[in-house]
Amino acid sequence: MTKGFACKTFSIGLPEDAADQSLTALFRHVSEVLAEDDPISMDDIITVSFHTDFYPDAISRGAFTVVFNDDSDSPAT
């Protein structure tokens, strides 16, 4: 639960073996993945965050995490 909302979350990052690990490539990948899935209304977005992790191969990889209102559940009281 997030601030009284039933919510769901997902993260999207580049595959570890992607040759281009740039932020531009990540935005392109996020856009492509979201275009393939059912759209989420902007009204349902609770938060979008970005984080990076440093991997053992000395490459820093980023991911976006989206938290959104889950219409299939009623809001918490």
N, C-alpha and C positions, 0 to 999 in steps of 0.2 A: 504494500500500500504506500502511496505517496500523497501526502497532504490530503487524505480523505478520498483519493481516487483509486479505484481498482485499475491497475496498470500492467502493461507488458513492456519488455525491453529487448533490444537486440543490438548487437555490435557488428560493424562492417569494417574490415581491414583488408589490406592486400594479401594475397597468398605469399607465404614465405619465399617461394621460388620465383616470384615476379622479378623480372630483370630491372624494372624501373620502380624504385621504392620512394619516388618523390611525392610531395604533397599534391601536385597536379595529377599524377597517376591515381592517387588515392581518391581525390574528388571525382575523377572520371569513373573509377570503379564503383564508388558509392552511387553515382547517378545511374549507371547501368544496372546495378542490382535492384535499386528502388524502382526503376522503370519496368522490371520484370515481375515485380510483386504487386499485390493489390495496393492501391494508393492509400496513404494515411492522410487524413484531412489535417490541414494546418491547425484547425481548431482543437484537434485531439493531442497535439504535441505538448508534452509537459516540459521536457528539457532535451537538449542535444549537447553532448560533451565530446571533447577530443582528448585523447591521451596518447602518449608514446611509451613504448617499452624498448629497452636496450637488450638485444638478443646476443647469445654467445658468439655469433659470427661477427660481432662488432658493428651490426647494422641496427639503427634505431627505426622501428616500425610504428606507424600510427594507426589509430582506429577511431571511428566515431561510434558513440553509443547513443541510441535514441530511446527515450522513455515516453510512452504515449498512453492516453486514456483507452482502456479496454472496454468498448461499448457492449461486449457480450456479458459483462457483469454490471450489476448496479453499483452506483457510487456507495462508498462506505459511509456509515453514519457516525 
